Amino acid sequence: MQAGRLRDRVVIQNITTSRDPSGQPVETWHNGAEAWAEVKGISGRELVAAGAETAVAT
């Protein structure tokens, strides 16, 4: 591991589901652990192979 590559701060989040007063489910995200990481983008080929949609926040 090379510390110079760990330049991105990531937050691991957990989702909890509760109910509002009318009984409808409400999903809430809570921040958990934080860590320095190396974030790498994926190619279009990897995205298609995974068969999943991803969202990228900028």
PDB file with SEQRES, HELIX, SHEET and CRYST1 records, atoms N, CA, C and O in Angstrom:
SEQRES   1 A   58  MET GLN ALA GLY ARG LEU ARG ASP ARG VAL VAL ILE GLN          
SEQRES   2 A   58  ASN ILE THR THR SER ARG ASP PRO SER GLY GLN PRO VAL          
SEQRES   3 A   58  GLU THR TRP HIS ASN GLY ALA GLU ALA TRP ALA GLU VAL          
SEQRES   4 A   58  LYS GLY ILE SER GLY ARG GLU LEU VAL ALA ALA GLY ALA          
SEQRES   5 A   58  GLU THR ALA VAL ALA THR                                      
HELIX    1 AA1 ALA A    3  ARG A    5  5                                   3    
HELIX    2 AA2 GLY A   44  ALA A   50  1                                   7    
SHEET    1 AA1 2 ASP A   8  ARG A  19  0                                        
SHEET    2 AA1 2 PRO A  25  ALA A  37 -1                                        
CRYST1    1.000    1.000    1.000  90.00  90.00  90.00 P 1           1          
ATOM      1  N   MET A   1       0.850  -1.165   0.000  1.00  0.00           N  
ATOM      2  CA  MET A   1       0.000   0.000   0.000  1.00  0.00           C  
ATOM      3  C   MET A   1       0.898   1.231   0.000  1.00  0.00           C  
ATOM      4  O   MET A   1       1.845   1.328   0.781  1.00  0.00           O  
ATOM      5  N   GLN A   2       0.584   2.165  -0.889  1.00  0.00           N  
ATOM      6  CA  GLN A   2       1.337   3.405  -0.946  1.00  0.00           C  
ATOM      7  C   GLN A   2       0.450   4.534  -0.429  1.00  0.00           C  
ATOM      8  O   GLN A   2      -0.610   4.812  -0.990  1.00  0.00           O  
ATOM      9  N   ALA A   3       0.895   5.173   0.640  1.00  0.00           N  
ATOM     10  CA  ALA A   3       0.078   6.195   1.286  1.00  0.00           C  
ATOM     11  C   ALA A   3      -0.233   7.362   0.354  1.00  0.00           C  
ATOM     12  O   ALA A   3      -1.282   7.990   0.504  1.00  0.00           O  
ATOM     13  N   GLY A   4       0.634   7.672  -0.597  1.00  0.00           N  
ATOM     14  CA  GLY A   4       0.390   8.779  -1.514  1.00  0.00           C  
ATOM     15  C   GLY A   4      -0.837   8.583  -2.378  1.00  0.00           C  
ATOM     16  O   GLY A   4      -1.418   9.561  -2.847  1.00  0.00           O  
ATOM     17  N   ARG A   5      -1.242   7.360  -2.599  1.00  0.00           N  
ATOM     18  CA  ARG A   5      -2.424   7.094  -3.420  1.00  0.00           C  
ATOM     19  C   ARG A   5      -3.719   7.240  -2.632  1.00  0.00           C  
ATOM     20  O   ARG A   5      -4.793   7.341  -3.227  1.00  0.00           O  
ATOM     21  N   LEU A   6      -3.638   7.252  -1.332  1.00  0.00           N  
ATOM     22  CA  LEU A   6      -4.839   7.350  -0.493  1.00  0.00           C  
ATOM     23  C   LEU A   6      -5.195   8.825  -0.311  1.00  0.00           C  
ATOM     24  O   LEU A   6      -4.984   9.389   0.763  1.00  0.00           O  
ATOM     25  N   ARG A   7      -5.730   9.441  -1.353  1.00  0.00           N  
ATOM     26  CA  ARG A   7      -5.997  10.878  -1.329  1.00  0.00           C  
ATOM     27  C   ARG A   7      -7.475  11.223  -1.299  1.00  0.00           C  
ATOM     28  O   ARG A   7      -7.832  12.397  -1.197  1.00  0.00           O  
ATOM     29  N   ASP A   8      -8.344  10.218  -1.388  1.00  0.00           N  
ATOM     30  CA  ASP A   8      -9.786  10.450  -1.386  1.00  0.00           C  
ATOM     31  C   ASP A   8     -10.379  10.018  -0.052  1.00  0.00           C  
ATOM     32  O   ASP A   8     -10.072   8.938   0.453  1.00  0.00           O  
ATOM     33  N   ARG A   9     -11.223  10.860   0.508  1.00  0.00           N  
ATOM     34  CA  ARG A   9     -11.892  10.533   1.771  1.00  0.00           C  
ATOM     35  C   ARG A   9     -13.235   9.889   1.432  1.00  0.00           C  
ATOM     36  O   ARG A   9     -14.037  10.476   0.706  1.00  0.00           O  
ATOM     37  N   VAL A  10     -13.481   8.706   1.944  1.00  0.00           N  
ATOM     38  CA  VAL A  10     -14.742   8.011   1.689  1.00  0.00           C  
ATOM     39  C   VAL A  10     -15.492   7.802   3.001  1.00  0.00           C  
ATOM     40  O   VAL A  10     -14.891   7.692   4.070  1.00  0.00           O  
ATOM     41  N   VAL A  11     -16.798   7.751   2.895  1.00  0.00           N  
ATOM     42  CA  VAL A  11     -17.662   7.519   4.048  1.00  0.00           C  
ATOM     43  C   VAL A  11     -18.493   6.277   3.760  1.00  0.00           C  
ATOM     44  O   VAL A  11     -19.149   6.186   2.722  1.00  0.00           O  
ATOM     45  N   ILE A  12     -18.462   5.338   4.666  1.00  0.00           N  
ATOM     46  CA  ILE A  12     -19.276   4.131   4.543  1.00  0.00           C  
ATOM     47  C   ILE A  12     -20.598   4.418   5.240  1.00  0.00           C  
ATOM     48  O   ILE A  12     -20.631   4.766   6.420  1.00  0.00           O  
ATOM     49  N   GLN A  13     -21.694   4.266   4.485  1.00  0.00           N  
ATOM     50  CA  GLN A  13     -23.004   4.602   5.019  1.00  0.00           C  
ATOM     51  C   GLN A  13     -23.864   3.361   5.206  1.00  0.00           C  
ATOM     52  O   GLN A  13     -23.706   2.360   4.507  1.00  0.00           O  
ATOM     53  N   ASN A  14     -24.772   3.451   6.162  1.00  0.00           N  
ATOM     54  CA  ASN A  14     -25.746   2.393   6.433  1.00  0.00           C  
ATOM     55  C   ASN A  14     -27.139   2.971   6.245  1.00  0.00           C  
ATOM     56  O   ASN A  14     -27.381   4.137   6.558  1.00  0.00           O  
ATOM     57  N   ILE A  15     -28.046   2.164   5.740  1.00  0.00           N  
ATOM     58  CA  ILE A  15     -29.427   2.618   5.566  1.00  0.00           C  
ATOM     59  C   ILE A  15     -30.314   1.951   6.609  1.00  0.00           C  
ATOM     60  O   ILE A  15     -30.186   0.761   6.897  1.00  0.00           O  
ATOM     61  N   THR A  16     -31.212   2.748   7.162  1.00  0.00           N  
ATOM     62  CA  THR A  16     -32.198   2.204   8.092  1.00  0.00           C  
ATOM     63  C   THR A  16     -33.588   2.560   7.568  1.00  0.00           C  
ATOM     64  O   THR A  16     -33.780   3.611   6.956  1.00  0.00           O  
ATOM     65  N   THR A  17     -34.525   1.699   7.808  1.00  0.00           N  
ATOM     66  CA  THR A  17     -35.900   1.936   7.381  1.00  0.00           C  
ATOM     67  C   THR A  17     -36.778   2.063   8.614  1.00  0.00           C  
ATOM     68  O   THR A  17     -36.770   1.202   9.494  1.00  0.00           O  
ATOM     69  N   SER A  18     -37.532   3.148   8.662  1.00  0.00           N  
ATOM     70  CA  SER A  18     -38.480   3.365   9.754  1.00  0.00           C  
ATOM     71  C   SER A  18     -39.821   3.734   9.127  1.00  0.00           C  
ATOM     72  O   SER A  18     -39.957   3.747   7.904  1.00  0.00           O  
ATOM     73  N   ARG A  19     -40.787   4.025   9.947  1.00  0.00           N  
ATOM     74  CA  ARG A  19     -42.125   4.377   9.450  1.00  0.00           C  
ATOM     75  C   ARG A  19     -42.472   5.801   9.887  1.00  0.00           C  
ATOM     76  O   ARG A  19     -42.190   6.208  11.013  1.00  0.00           O  
ATOM     77  N   ASP A  20     -43.092   6.546   8.967  1.00  0.00           N  
ATOM     78  CA  ASP A  20     -43.552   7.884   9.314  1.00  0.00           C  
ATOM     79  C   ASP A  20     -44.911   7.773  10.023  1.00  0.00           C  
ATOM     80  O   ASP A  20     -45.451   6.673  10.134  1.00  0.00           O  
ATOM     81  N   PRO A  21     -45.470   8.889  10.502  1.00  0.00           N  
ATOM     82  CA  PRO A  21     -46.740   8.820  11.246  1.00  0.00           C  
ATOM     83  C   PRO A  21     -47.892   8.170  10.476  1.00  0.00           C  
ATOM     84  O   PRO A  21     -48.813   7.628  11.086  1.00  0.00           O  
ATOM     85  N   SER A  22     -47.847   8.219   9.134  1.00  0.00           N  
ATOM     86  CA  SER A  22     -48.932   7.601   8.360  1.00  0.00           C  
ATOM     87  C   SER A  22     -48.657   6.137   8.039  1.00  0.00           C  
ATOM     88  O   SER A  22     -49.460   5.485   7.371  1.00  0.00           O  
ATOM     89  N   GLY A  23     -47.514   5.613   8.517  1.00  0.00           N  
ATOM     90  CA  GLY A  23     -47.196   4.202   8.326  1.00  0.00           C  
ATOM     91  C   GLY A  23     -46.370   3.894   7.092  1.00  0.00           C  
ATOM     92  O   GLY A  23     -46.068   2.731   6.825  1.00  0.00           O  
ATOM     93  N   GLN A  24     -46.001   4.914   6.338  1.00  0.00           N  
ATOM     94  CA  GLN A  24     -45.200   4.706   5.135  1.00  0.00           C  
ATOM     95  C   GLN A  24     -43.731   4.503   5.512  1.00  0.00           C  
ATOM     96  O   GLN A  24     -43.238   5.144   6.440  1.00  0.00           O  
ATOM     97  N   PRO A  25     -43.026   3.613   4.799  1.00  0.00           N  
ATOM     98  CA  PRO A  25     -41.609   3.405   5.102  1.00  0.00           C  
ATOM     99  C   PRO A  25     -40.771   4.612   4.688  1.00  0.00           C  
ATOM    100  O   PRO A  25     -41.001   5.218   3.641  1.00  0.00           O  
ATOM    101  N   VAL A  26     -39.811   4.943   5.521  1.00  0.00           N  
ATOM    102  CA  VAL A  26     -38.891   6.048   5.265  1.00  0.00           C  
ATOM    103  C   VAL A  26     -37.476   5.504   5.399  1.00  0.00           C  
ATOM    104  O   VAL A  26     -37.111   4.967   6.445  1.00  0.00           O  
ATOM    105  N   GLU A  27     -36.681   5.640   4.345  1.00  0.00           N  
ATOM    106  CA  GLU A  27     -35.285   5.183   4.387  1.00  0.00           C  
ATOM    107  C   GLU A  27     -34.382   6.363   4.723  1.00  0.00           C  
ATOM    108  O   GLU A  27     -34.497   7.436   4.132  1.00  0.00           O  
ATOM    109  N   THR A  28     -33.486   6.153   5.674  1.00  0.00           N  
ATOM    110  CA  THR A  28     -32.567   7.199   6.106  1.00  0.00           C  
ATOM    111  C   THR A  28     -31.150   6.659   6.074  1.00  0.00           C  
ATOM    112  O   THR A  28     -30.884   5.565   6.570  1.00  0.00           O  
ATOM    113  N   TRP A  29     -30.233   7.432   5.485  1.00  0.00           N  
ATOM    114  CA  TRP A  29     -28.822   7.047   5.430  1.00  0.00           C  
ATOM    115  C   TRP A  29     -28.082   7.658   6.612  1.00  0.00           C  
ATOM    116  O   TRP A  29     -28.266   8.829   6.940  1.00  0.00           O  
ATOM    117  N   HIS A  30     -27.237   6.840   7.247  1.00  0.00           N  
ATOM    118  CA  HIS A  30     -26.431   7.284   8.384  1.00  0.00           C  
ATOM    119  C   HIS A  30     -24.962   7.053   8.066  1.00  0.00           C  
ATOM    120  O   HIS A  30     -24.575   5.994   7.571  1.00  0.00           O  
ATOM    121  N   ASN A  31     -24.149   8.068   8.362  1.00  0.00           N  
ATOM    122  CA  ASN A  31     -22.711   7.921   8.144  1.00  0.00           C  
ATOM    123  C   ASN A  31     -22.116   6.991   9.181  1.00  0.00           C  
ATOM    124  O   ASN A  31     -22.412   7.086  10.372  1.00  0.00           O  
ATOM    125  N   GLY A  32     -21.268   6.087   8.703  1.00  0.00           N  
ATOM    126  CA  GLY A  32     -20.571   5.162   9.589  1.00  0.00           C  
ATOM    127  C   GLY A  32     -19.100   5.519   9.632  1.00  0.00           C  
ATOM    128  O   GLY A  32     -18.733   6.618  10.050  1.00  0.00           O  
ATOM    129  N   ALA A  33     -18.273   4.612   9.208  1.00  0.00           N  
ATOM    130  CA  ALA A  33     -16.828   4.811   9.239  1.00  0.00           C  
ATOM    131  C   ALA A  33     -16.373   5.733   8.113  1.00  0.00           C  
ATOM    132  O   ALA A  33     -16.999   5.796   7.055  1.00  0.00           O  
ATOM    133  N   GLU A  34     -15.277   6.445   8.354  1.00  0.00           N  
ATOM    134  CA  GLU A  34     -14.624   7.255   7.331  1.00  0.00           C  
ATOM    135  C   GLU A  34     -13.208   6.739   7.165  1.00  0.00           C  
ATOM    136  O   GLU A  34     -12.582   6.302   8.131  1.00  0.00           O  
ATOM    137  N   ALA A  35     -12.705   6.790   5.938  1.00  0.00           N  
ATOM    138  CA  ALA A  35     -11.356   6.289   5.683  1.00  0.00           C  
ATOM    139  C   ALA A  35     -10.772   6.993   4.470  1.00  0.00           C  
ATOM    140  O   ALA A  35     -11.499   7.509   3.621  1.00  0.00           O  
ATOM    141  N   TRP A  36      -9.454   7.005   4.403  1.00  0.00           N  
ATOM    142  CA  TRP A  36      -8.763   7.483   3.212  1.00  0.00           C  
ATOM    143  C   TRP A  36      -8.681   6.315   2.249  1.00  0.00           C  
ATOM    144  O   TRP A  36      -8.449   5.179   2.662  1.00  0.00           O  
ATOM    145  N   ALA A  37      -8.872   6.592   0.960  1.00  0.00           N  
ATOM    146  CA  ALA A  37      -8.893   5.514  -0.023  1.00  0.00           C  
ATOM    147  C   ALA A  37      -8.414   6.018  -1.376  1.00  0.00           C  
ATOM    148  O   ALA A  37      -8.313   7.222  -1.613  1.00  0.00           O  
ATOM    149  N   GLU A  38      -8.123   5.072  -2.250  1.00  0.00           N  
ATOM    150  CA  GLU A  38      -7.833   5.389  -3.647  1.00  0.00           C  
ATOM    151  C   GLU A  38      -9.079   5.009  -4.438  1.00  0.00           C  
ATOM    152  O   GLU A  38      -9.426   3.832  -4.534  1.00  0.00           O  
ATOM    153  N   VAL A  39      -9.747   6.004  -5.000  1.00  0.00           N  
ATOM    154  CA  VAL A  39     -10.972   5.762  -5.755  1.00  0.00           C  
ATOM    155  C   VAL A  39     -10.617   5.698  -7.235  1.00  0.00           C  
ATOM    156  O   VAL A  39     -10.036   6.628  -7.793  1.00  0.00           O  
ATOM    157  N   LYS A  40     -10.976   4.589  -7.852  1.00  0.00           N  
ATOM    158  CA  LYS A  40     -10.723   4.398  -9.278  1.00  0.00           C  
ATOM    159  C   LYS A  40     -12.055   4.286  -9.999  1.00  0.00           C  
ATOM    160  O   LYS A  40     -12.972   3.614  -9.526  1.00  0.00           O  
ATOM    161  N   GLY A  41     -12.159   4.945 -11.139  1.00  0.00           N  
ATOM    162  CA  GLY A  41     -13.358   4.827 -11.959  1.00  0.00           C  
ATOM    163  C   GLY A  41     -13.363   3.495 -12.685  1.00  0.00           C  
ATOM    164  O   GLY A  41     -12.324   2.851 -12.825  1.00  0.00           O  
ATOM    165  N   ILE A  42     -14.544   3.081 -13.147  1.00  0.00           N  
ATOM    166  CA  ILE A  42     -14.632   1.839 -13.900  1.00  0.00           C  
ATOM    167  C   ILE A  42     -14.883   2.174 -15.361  1.00  0.00           C  
ATOM    168  O   ILE A  42     -15.434   3.228 -15.680  1.00  0.00           O  
ATOM    169  N   SER A  43     -14.483   1.287 -16.232  1.00  0.00           N  
ATOM    170  CA  SER A  43     -14.693   1.497 -17.662  1.00  0.00           C  
ATOM    171  C   SER A  43     -16.123   1.117 -18.029  1.00  0.00           C  
ATOM    172  O   SER A  43     -16.823   0.462 -17.257  1.00  0.00           O  
ATOM    173  N   GLY A  44     -16.543   1.534 -19.210  1.00  0.00           N  
ATOM    174  CA  GLY A  44     -17.869   1.160 -19.689  1.00  0.00           C  
ATOM    175  C   GLY A  44     -18.022  -0.337 -19.812  1.00  0.00           C  
ATOM    176  O   GLY A  44     -19.103  -0.876 -19.576  1.00  0.00           O  
ATOM    177  N   ARG A  45     -16.953  -1.010 -20.178  1.00  0.00           N  
ATOM    178  CA  ARG A  45     -16.996  -2.468 -20.319  1.00  0.00           C  
ATOM    179  C   ARG A  45     -17.263  -3.122 -18.964  1.00  0.00           C  
ATOM    180  O   ARG A  45     -18.054  -4.060 -18.867  1.00  0.00           O  
ATOM    181  N   GLU A  46     -16.602  -2.626 -17.921  1.00  0.00           N  
ATOM    182  CA  GLU A  46     -16.824  -3.188 -16.584  1.00  0.00           C  
ATOM    183  C   GLU A  46     -18.261  -2.939 -16.127  1.00  0.00           C  
ATOM    184  O   GLU A  46     -18.872  -3.796 -15.488  1.00  0.00           O  
ATOM    185  N   LEU A  47     -18.793  -1.769 -16.456  1.00  0.00           N  
ATOM    186  CA  LEU A  47     -20.155  -1.433 -16.061  1.00  0.00           C  
ATOM    187  C   LEU A  47     -21.156  -2.359 -16.732  1.00  0.00           C  
ATOM    188  O   LEU A  47     -22.077  -2.854 -16.082  1.00  0.00           O  
ATOM    189  N   VAL A  48     -20.983  -2.595 -18.023  1.00  0.00           N  
ATOM    190  CA  VAL A  48     -21.889  -3.484 -18.753  1.00  0.00           C  
ATOM    191  C   VAL A  48     -21.754  -4.914 -18.240  1.00  0.00           C  
ATOM    192  O   VAL A  48     -22.752  -5.618 -18.092  1.00  0.00           O  
ATOM    193  N   ALA A  49     -20.524  -5.344 -17.968  1.00  0.00           N  
ATOM    194  CA  ALA A  49     -20.300  -6.708 -17.479  1.00  0.00           C  
ATOM    195  C   ALA A  49     -20.967  -6.918 -16.120  1.00  0.00           C  
ATOM    196  O   ALA A  49     -21.458  -8.008 -15.825  1.00  0.00           O  
ATOM    197  N   ALA A  50     -20.980  -5.885 -15.307  1.00  0.00           N  
ATOM    198  CA  ALA A  50     -21.585  -6.003 -13.984  1.00  0.00           C  
ATOM    199  C   ALA A  50     -23.106  -5.994 -14.059  1.00  0.00           C  
ATOM    200  O   ALA A  50     -23.780  -6.497 -13.160  1.00  0.00           O  
ATOM    201  N   GLY A  51     -23.644  -5.423 -15.131  1.00  0.00           N  
ATOM    202  CA  GLY A  51     -25.096  -5.374 -15.284  1.00  0.00           C  
ATOM    203  C   GLY A  51     -25.767  -4.515 -14.244  1.00  0.00           C  
ATOM    204  O   GLY A  51     -26.902  -4.780 -13.849  1.00  0.00           O  
ATOM    205  N   ALA A  52     -25.072  -3.483 -13.796  1.00  0.00           N  
ATOM    206  CA  ALA A  52     -25.618  -2.642 -12.745  1.00  0.00           C  
ATOM    207  C   ALA A  52     -25.532  -1.182 -13.153  1.00  0.00           C  
ATOM    208  O   ALA A  52     -24.733  -0.800 -14.008  1.00  0.00           O  
ATOM    209  N   GLU A  53     -26.373  -0.375 -12.520  1.00  0.00           N  
ATOM    210  CA  GLU A  53     -26.306   1.061 -12.716  1.00  0.00           C  
ATOM    211  C   GLU A  53     -25.553   1.653 -11.538  1.00  0.00           C  
ATOM    212  O   GLU A  53     -25.694   1.195 -10.404  1.00  0.00           O  
ATOM    213  N   THR A  54     -24.754   2.675 -11.814  1.00  0.00           N  
ATOM    214  CA  THR A  54     -24.029   3.334 -10.741  1.00  0.00           C  
ATOM    215  C   THR A  54     -24.269   4.827 -10.824  1.00  0.00           C  
ATOM    216  O   THR A  54     -24.558   5.358 -11.896  1.00  0.00           O  
ATOM    217  N   ALA A  55     -24.152   5.498  -9.703  1.00  0.00           N  
ATOM    218  CA  ALA A  55     -24.260   6.947  -9.654  1.00  0.00           C  
ATOM    219  C   ALA A  55     -22.944   7.492  -9.132  1.00  0.00           C  
ATOM    220  O   ALA A  55     -22.350   6.933  -8.209  1.00  0.00           O  
ATOM    221  N   VAL A  56     -22.496   8.581  -9.724  1.00  0.00           N  
ATOM    222  CA  VAL A  56     -21.252   9.200  -9.294  1.00  0.00           C  
ATOM    223  C   VAL A  56     -21.561  10.615  -8.849  1.00  0.00           C  
ATOM    224  O   VAL A  56     -22.094  11.406  -9.627  1.00  0.00           O  
ATOM    225  N   ALA A  57     -21.241  10.940  -7.626  1.00  0.00           N  
ATOM    226  CA  ALA A  57     -21.432  12.291  -7.117  1.00  0.00           C  
ATOM    227  C   ALA A  57     -20.153  13.080  -7.330  1.00  0.00           C  
ATOM    228  O   ALA A  57     -19.059  12.601  -7.034  1.00  0.00           O  
ATOM    229  N   THR A  58     -20.299  14.285  -7.841  1.00  0.00           N  
ATOM    230  CA  THR A  58     -19.112  15.127  -8.061  1.00  0.00           C  
ATOM    231  C   THR A  58     -19.170  16.352  -7.213  1.00  0.00           C  
ATOM    232  O   THR A  58     -18.260  17.180  -7.261  1.00  0.00           O  
TER     233      THR A  58                                                      
END                                                                             
